[in-house]
Amino acid sequence: MSLEELISTYGYMAVGIGTFLEGETILVLAGFACHRGFLEFPMVILSAFLGTLFGDQLYFYIGRIKGKSFLAKRPAWRSKSARVMSLLEKHQVLLILGFRFLYGLRTVTPFLIGASAVKPIRFLILNIIGSFVWALIIGAGGYTFGNVLELLIGDIKKYEILVFAILLFFGAVIWGIHFTRQYLANKGR
């Protein structure tokens, strides 16, 4: 199976699952795949929007149901959760609209918002707006990256596997650094 067949067969599903869990790297890759003609941009944005929306809603409701008891049992989370709660008190709308742009706080923030007094309908409406804006900006960033790379390199076709591999590598490194820091921070407390 060629790279094009692999991406066109599983690309939208990968974007939906990837953005449900975290998302930036997979969405940049999908934006680049759109530039290369493997995926359709509107479908990538829709997949990313739905993935991140459903993921955030799930984390919100888990926080709503189990958040306070979960936090009470984890003193190591107190400083990060206190920081998010402080931001939530001062800038509720901006935090709900923009938390997905704060790398490292993307999955924990909807959980903490769920543990707060934010009403579910308010979170849903702001989450819909924020999810769409995030999907559009990050997806367009990947597409633009493809345009810029093509301007710099010229015939990008012969380098596309290398570009996908490099993007995956850097995404994995960033993800690994983030989770290693989290692990070490939690272990040290």
Backbone as numpy.savetxt, mean C-alpha at the origin, in Angstrom:
# Nx Ny Nz CAx CAy CAz Cx Cy Cz
5.72 -19.91 -20.34 4.87 -18.74 -20.34 5.77 -17.50 -20.34
5.51 -16.58 -21.25 6.31 -15.36 -21.36 5.95 -14.40 -20.23
6.80 -13.40 -20.05 6.55 -12.37 -19.04 5.23 -11.66 -19.32
4.98 -11.35 -20.59 3.74 -10.66 -20.96 2.52 -11.52 -20.62
2.57 -12.82 -20.93 1.45 -13.72 -20.62 1.25 -13.86 -19.11
2.34 -13.96 -18.39 2.28 -14.09 -16.93 1.63 -12.86 -16.30
2.07 -11.70 -16.72 1.52 -10.45 -16.17 0.08 -10.25 -16.59
-0.24 -10.49 -17.85 -1.61 -10.27 -18.30 -2.58 -11.29 -17.71
-2.10 -12.49 -17.37 -2.96 -13.51 -16.76 -3.20 -13.24 -15.28
-2.14 -12.92 -14.54 -2.24 -12.81 -13.08 -2.06 -11.39 -12.55
-1.84 -10.43 -13.41 -1.50 -9.07 -12.99 -2.54 -8.39 -12.13
-3.79 -8.40 -12.56 -4.83 -7.69 -11.81 -5.07 -8.35 -10.45
-5.04 -9.68 -10.44 -5.21 -10.39 -9.17 -4.03 -10.08 -8.23
-2.82 -10.04 -8.78 -1.64 -9.72 -7.96 -1.73 -8.31 -7.41
-2.22 -7.37 -8.21 -2.38 -6.00 -7.73 -3.40 -5.95 -6.60
-4.53 -6.62 -6.78 -5.56 -6.64 -5.73 -5.04 -7.24 -4.43
-4.39 -8.38 -4.52 -3.85 -9.04 -3.31 -2.71 -8.22 -2.71
-1.82 -7.73 -3.56 -0.69 -6.95 -3.07 -1.10 -5.68 -2.37
-2.10 -4.98 -2.92 -2.55 -3.75 -2.29 -3.42 -4.02 -1.07
-4.03 -5.18 -1.01 -4.77 -5.57 0.19 -3.80 -5.68 1.37
-2.61 -6.22 1.11 -1.63 -6.44 2.17 -0.75 -5.22 2.44
-0.20 -4.63 1.43 0.66 -3.44 1.61 0.58 -2.57 0.36
1.30 -2.91 -0.69 0.96 -2.37 -1.96 1.83 -1.50 -2.81
2.70 -0.67 -2.27 3.39 0.30 -3.10 4.20 -0.36 -4.22
5.01 -1.35 -3.87 5.87 -1.98 -4.86 5.07 -2.62 -5.97
4.05 -3.38 -5.62 3.25 -4.09 -6.63 2.52 -3.09 -7.52
2.10 -1.96 -6.96 1.38 -0.98 -7.77 2.33 -0.22 -8.70
3.53 0.06 -8.26 4.53 0.68 -9.15 4.84 -0.28 -10.30
5.02 -1.56 -9.97 5.27 -2.57 -11.01 4.10 -2.64 -11.99
2.87 -2.58 -11.46 1.69 -2.64 -12.32 1.60 -1.40 -13.21
1.95 -0.24 -12.67 1.97 0.98 -13.47 2.98 0.87 -14.61
4.13 0.30 -14.29 5.15 0.07 -15.32 4.63 -0.93 -16.36
3.93 -1.99 -15.89 3.36 -2.97 -16.81 2.31 -2.33 -17.72
1.59 -1.34 -17.21 0.64 -0.59 -18.05 1.38 0.17 -19.14
2.46 0.79 -18.77 3.26 1.52 -19.76 3.75 0.57 -20.85
4.11 -0.64 -20.48 4.62 -1.63 -21.43 3.48 -2.27 -22.24
2.21 -1.99 -21.87 1.08 -2.52 -22.62 0.61 -3.89 -22.14
1.12 -4.38 -21.01 0.73 -5.70 -20.49 -0.60 -5.64 -19.74
-0.89 -4.50 -19.14 -2.11 -4.32 -18.35 -2.78 -3.01 -18.76
-4.07 -2.92 -18.49 -4.82 -1.69 -18.77 -4.83 -0.81 -17.52
-4.47 0.45 -17.69 -4.34 1.37 -16.56 -5.63 1.47 -15.72
-6.81 1.67 -16.33 -8.02 1.77 -15.51 -8.28 0.52 -14.66
-7.98 -0.65 -15.21 -8.19 -1.89 -14.46 -7.17 -2.03 -13.32
-5.95 -1.57 -13.54 -4.95 -1.59 -12.47 -5.39 -0.67 -11.34
-5.85 0.52 -11.68 -6.31 1.47 -10.66 -7.51 0.89 -9.91
-8.45 0.28 -10.62 -9.60 -0.34 -9.97 -9.17 -1.48 -9.05
-8.26 -2.34 -9.51 -7.78 -3.45 -8.68 -7.07 -2.94 -7.43
-6.23 -1.92 -7.60 -5.50 -1.35 -6.47 -6.45 -0.66 -5.50
-7.40 0.07 -6.05 -8.40 0.75 -5.22 -9.17 -0.24 -4.37
-9.67 -1.30 -5.00 -10.45 -2.30 -4.25 -9.59 -3.05 -3.25
-8.37 -3.40 -3.64 -7.48 -4.11 -2.72 -7.18 -3.30 -1.48
-6.78 -2.05 -1.66 -6.43 -1.23 -0.50 -7.67 -0.87 0.31
-8.78 -0.61 -0.35 -10.02 -0.28 0.36 -10.45 -1.44 1.26
-10.52 -2.64 0.70 -10.96 -3.79 1.50 -9.96 -4.13 2.60
-8.67 -4.00 2.32 -7.67 -4.25 3.35 -7.81 -3.28 4.50
-7.94 -1.99 4.19 -8.08 -0.98 5.23 -9.37 -1.16 6.02
-10.45 -1.51 5.33 -11.72 -1.74 6.03 -11.59 -2.94 6.99
-10.93 -4.00 6.53 -10.74 -5.16 7.39 -9.94 -4.79 8.63
-8.80 -4.08 8.44 -7.97 -3.68 9.59 -8.74 -2.75 10.52
-9.57 -1.88 9.95 -10.39 -0.98 10.77 -11.33 -1.79 11.66
-12.02 -2.76 11.09 -12.99 -3.52 11.89 -12.31 -4.47 12.87
-11.15 -4.97 12.54 -10.40 -5.76 13.52 -10.02 -4.85 14.69
-9.58 -3.64 14.39 -9.26 -2.67 15.44 -10.48 -2.30 16.26
-11.60 -2.19 15.60 -12.85 -1.85 16.28 -13.27 -2.94 17.26
-13.06 -4.20 16.87 -13.49 -5.33 17.70 -12.45 -5.71 18.74
-11.19 -5.78 18.33 -10.13 -6.29 19.22 -9.06 -5.27 19.58
-9.15 -4.07 19.06 -8.07 -3.09 19.18 -7.63 -2.77 20.59
-8.56 -2.39 21.44 -8.19 -1.96 22.79 -7.59 -3.09 23.61
-8.16 -4.28 23.52 -7.60 -5.41 24.28 -6.25 -5.84 23.70
-6.10 -5.76 22.39 -4.83 -6.10 21.73 -3.74 -5.13 22.17
-4.04 -3.84 22.18 -3.05 -2.83 22.57 -2.70 -2.93 24.05
-3.67 -3.27 24.86 -3.42 -3.40 26.31 -2.41 -4.51 26.60
-2.36 -5.52 25.75 -1.44 -6.65 25.95 -0.08 -6.42 25.31
0.11 -5.32 24.61 1.37 -5.07 23.89 1.93 -3.69 24.24
2.63 -3.61 25.34 3.19 -2.30 25.73 4.18 -1.75 24.71
4.80 -2.61 23.91 5.77 -2.15 22.90 5.09 -1.29 21.84
3.81 -1.45 21.65 3.09 -0.70 20.63 2.62 0.67 21.13
2.76 0.92 22.41 2.18 2.13 23.00 2.70 3.42 22.36
4.01 3.52 22.13 4.54 4.78 21.60 4.04 5.05 20.18
4.07 4.02 19.34 3.59 4.20 17.96 2.09 4.46 17.95
1.34 3.73 18.76 -0.11 3.93 18.78 -0.46 5.29 19.39
0.31 5.73 20.38 0.06 7.05 20.97 0.32 8.14 19.93
1.34 7.97 19.11 1.65 8.94 18.06 0.50 9.02 17.04
0.00 7.85 16.63 -1.10 7.83 15.67 -2.36 8.42 16.29
-2.65 8.08 17.54 -3.85 8.61 18.20 -3.76 10.13 18.36
-2.56 10.63 18.64 -2.37 12.08 18.76 -2.63 12.76 17.41
-2.09 12.17 16.35 -2.35 12.70 15.01 -3.84 12.63 14.68
-4.48 11.56 15.09 -5.90 11.37 14.82 -6.74 12.44 15.51
-6.37 12.80 16.74 -7.11 13.83 17.46 -6.96 15.20 16.79
-5.76 15.50 16.31 -5.49 16.82 15.75 -5.89 16.94 14.28
-5.70 15.86 13.53 -5.88 15.93 12.07 -6.61 14.69 11.56
-7.80 14.44 12.06 -8.52 13.21 11.75 -8.73 13.02 10.25
-9.26 14.00 9.58 -9.57 13.86 8.15 -8.29 13.65 7.35
-7.27 14.47 7.60 -6.01 14.33 6.86 -5.34 12.98 7.11
-5.38 12.51 8.35 -4.77 11.22 8.66 -5.50 10.09 7.94
-6.80 10.10 7.97 -7.56 9.03 7.31 -7.37 9.08 5.80
-7.32 10.26 5.24 -7.10 10.38 3.80 -5.68 10.01 3.39
-4.70 10.28 4.26 -3.32 10.16 3.84 -2.45 9.10 4.49
-2.97 8.30 5.42 -2.11 7.35 6.13 -1.45 6.35 5.19
-2.08 6.02 4.09 -1.51 5.01 3.19 -0.26 5.53 2.48
-0.01 6.84 2.57 1.22 7.40 2.01 2.36 7.39 3.03
2.08 7.01 4.27 3.08 6.97 5.33 3.62 5.55 5.45
4.73 5.30 4.78 5.26 3.94 4.75 5.57 3.47 6.17
5.15 2.26 6.47 5.37 1.69 7.78 4.18 1.87 8.71
3.31 2.81 8.40 2.11 3.02 9.21 0.86 2.61 8.47
1.03 2.14 7.26 -0.11 1.87 6.39 -1.06 0.81 6.91
-0.55 -0.27 7.49 -1.45 -1.33 7.96 -1.87 -1.13 9.41
-1.02 -0.52 10.21 -1.35 -0.36 11.62 -2.32 0.81 11.84
-2.28 1.82 10.99 -3.12 2.99 11.20 -4.62 2.69 11.10
-5.11 1.96 10.10 -6.55 1.69 10.11 -6.98 0.84 11.32
-6.08 -0.02 11.78 -6.35 -0.80 12.99 -6.53 0.13 14.19
-5.62 1.10 14.33 -5.69 2.05 15.44 -6.88 3.00 15.30
-7.19 3.38 14.07 -8.37 4.22 13.85 -9.62 3.45 14.26
-9.65 2.16 13.96 -10.77 1.33 14.38 -10.90 1.24 15.89
-9.77 1.27 16.60 -9.78 1.21 18.06 -10.16 2.55 18.68
-10.21 3.60 17.85 -10.56 4.93 18.35 -12.08 5.13 18.26
-12.50 6.36 18.43 -13.93 6.68 18.41 -14.44 7.09 17.02
-13.63 6.91 15.99 -14.06 7.29 14.64 -15.22 6.40 14.22
-16.26 7.02 13.73 -17.45 6.28 13.30 -17.15 5.52 12.01
-17.67 4.29 11.89 -17.41 3.47 10.70 -17.79 4.14 9.37
-18.90 4.86 9.33 -19.32 5.49 8.06 -18.35 6.61 7.68
-17.87 7.34 8.67 -16.89 8.41 8.41 -15.61 7.80 7.85
-15.15 6.71 8.48 -13.94 6.06 7.99 -14.14 5.54 6.58
-15.29 4.91 6.32 -15.57 4.36 5.00 -15.52 5.44 3.92
-16.19 6.55 4.14 -16.23 7.62 3.13 -14.83 8.18 2.87
-14.10 8.48 3.95 -12.76 9.03 3.78 -11.80 7.98 3.22
-12.02 6.73 3.58 -11.18 5.65 3.07 -11.40 5.44 1.58
-12.61 5.57 1.12 -12.89 5.46 -0.32 -12.12 6.55 -1.08
-12.19 7.77 -0.59 -11.49 8.88 -1.25 -9.98 8.65 -1.21
-9.45 8.36 -0.02 -8.02 8.16 0.14 -7.49 6.99 -0.67
-8.25 5.90 -0.71 -7.83 4.71 -1.47 -7.75 5.01 -2.96
-8.73 5.75 -3.46 -8.73 6.08 -4.88 -7.56 7.00 -5.24
-7.36 8.03 -4.42 -6.26 8.97 -4.68 -4.92 8.25 -4.62
-4.74 7.39 -3.63 -3.49 6.63 -3.48 -3.26 5.74 -4.69
-4.28 4.99 -5.10 -4.15 4.08 -6.25 -3.79 4.85 -7.51
-4.43 5.98 -7.70 -4.17 6.80 -8.89 -2.76 7.37 -8.88
-2.32 7.92 -7.76 -0.99 8.55 -7.69 0.13 7.52 -7.81
0.05 6.42 -7.07 1.12 5.43 -7.10 1.13 4.69 -8.45
-0.05 4.35 -8.96 -0.14 3.71 -10.28 0.41 4.60 -11.38
0.04 5.88 -11.33 0.55 6.84 -12.32 2.05 7.02 -12.17
2.55 6.92 -10.94 3.99 7.00 -10.72 4.73 5.88 -11.42
4.19 4.67 -11.34 4.80 3.54 -12.05 4.75 3.71 -13.55
3.64 4.21 -14.04 3.50 4.46 -15.48 4.49 5.53 -15.93
4.59 6.59 -15.16 5.53 7.68 -15.48 6.97 7.19 -15.42
7.26 6.33 -14.44 8.59 5.74 -14.36 8.93 5.02 -15.66
7.97 4.29 -16.22 8.17 3.62 -17.50 8.46 4.61 -18.62
7.71 5.72 -18.64 7.95 6.76 -19.66 9.35 7.34 -19.55
9.75 7.69 -18.33 11.06 8.28 -18.11 12.16 7.30 -18.50
11.99 6.05 -18.08 12.99 5.03 -18.40 13.12 4.85 -19.92
12.00 4.88 -20.61 12.03 4.74 -22.07 12.73 5.94 -22.73
12.51 7.11 -22.18 13.20 8.29 -22.72 14.72 8.18 -22.50
15.11 7.64 -21.36 16.54 7.53 -21.04 17.22 6.39 -21.80
16.53 5.26 -21.90 17.15 4.05 -22.47 16.85 3.89 -23.96
15.68 4.32 -24.36 15.26 4.10 -25.75 14.38 2.87 -25.82
14.85 1.84 -26.52 14.08 0.60 -26.67 14.11 -0.17 -25.35
13.06 -0.01 -24.59 13.00 -0.60 -23.26 12.65 -2.10 -23.30
12.14 -2.58 -24.43 11.68 -3.97 -24.55 12.78 -4.96 -24.14
14.01 -4.72 -24.58 15.06 -5.69 -24.28 15.50 -5.64 -22.82
15.07 -4.61 -22.08 15.45 -4.48 -20.67 14.30 -4.71 -19.70
13.09 -5.01 -20.22 11.92 -5.04 -19.34 12.02 -6.09 -18.24
12.56 -7.27 -18.51 12.71 -8.28 -17.46 13.67 -7.77 -16.39
14.75 -7.15 -16.81 15.71 -6.58 -15.86 15.06 -5.48 -15.02
14.28 -4.61 -15.65 13.62 -3.53 -14.92 12.63 -4.10 -13.90
11.82 -5.08 -14.31 10.90 -5.71 -13.36 11.67 -6.35 -12.20
12.76 -7.02 -12.50 13.58 -7.66 -11.46 14.17 -6.63 -10.50
14.66 -5.53 -11.03 15.24 -4.49 -10.18 14.17 -3.86 -9.30
13.00 -3.56 -9.88 11.91 -3.01 -9.08 11.48 -3.98 -7.97
11.37 -5.25 -8.31 11.03 -6.26 -7.29 12.10 -6.34 -6.22
13.36 -6.31 -6.63 14.47 -6.37 -5.69 14.42 -5.20 -4.71
14.31 -3.98 -5.24 14.29 -2.81 -4.36 13.05 -2.80 -3.48
11.92 -3.23 -4.00 10.72 -3.35 -3.18 10.91 -4.34 -2.05
11.53 -5.49 -2.35 11.80 -6.50 -1.32 12.80 -5.99 -0.28
13.81 -5.26 -0.73 14.79 -4.70 0.21 14.13 -3.69 1.15
13.34 -2.79 0.60 12.65 -1.79 1.42 11.71 -2.49 2.40
10.97 -3.46 1.92 10.05 -4.22 2.77 10.83 -4.95 3.86
11.95 -5.57 3.50 12.78 -6.29 4.47 13.36 -5.37 5.52
13.85 -4.21 5.12 14.39 -3.24 6.08 13.30 -2.78 7.04
12.13 -2.48 6.50 11.02 -2.03 7.34 10.66 -3.08 8.40
10.49 -4.32 7.97 10.09 -5.35 8.93 11.21 -5.75 9.87
12.46 -5.65 9.44 13.58 -5.91 10.33 13.64 -4.84 11.41
13.46 -3.58 11.03 13.43 -2.49 12.02 12.29 -2.69 13.01
11.13 -3.06 12.50 9.99 -3.30 13.38 10.29 -4.43 14.35
10.85 -5.52 13.84 11.18 -6.67 14.67 12.18 -6.29 15.75
13.23 -5.58 15.36 14.26 -5.18 16.33 13.71 -4.20 17.36
12.84 -3.30 16.92 12.24 -2.35 17.85 11.35 -3.07 18.87
10.58 -4.03 18.39 9.69 -4.79 19.29 10.49 -5.72 20.20
11.58 -6.27 19.70 12.41 -7.17 20.49 13.15 -6.42 21.59
13.54 -5.18 21.32 14.27 -4.37 22.27 13.43 -3.86 23.42
12.13 -3.96 23.33 11.24 -3.42 24.38 10.81 -4.49 25.33
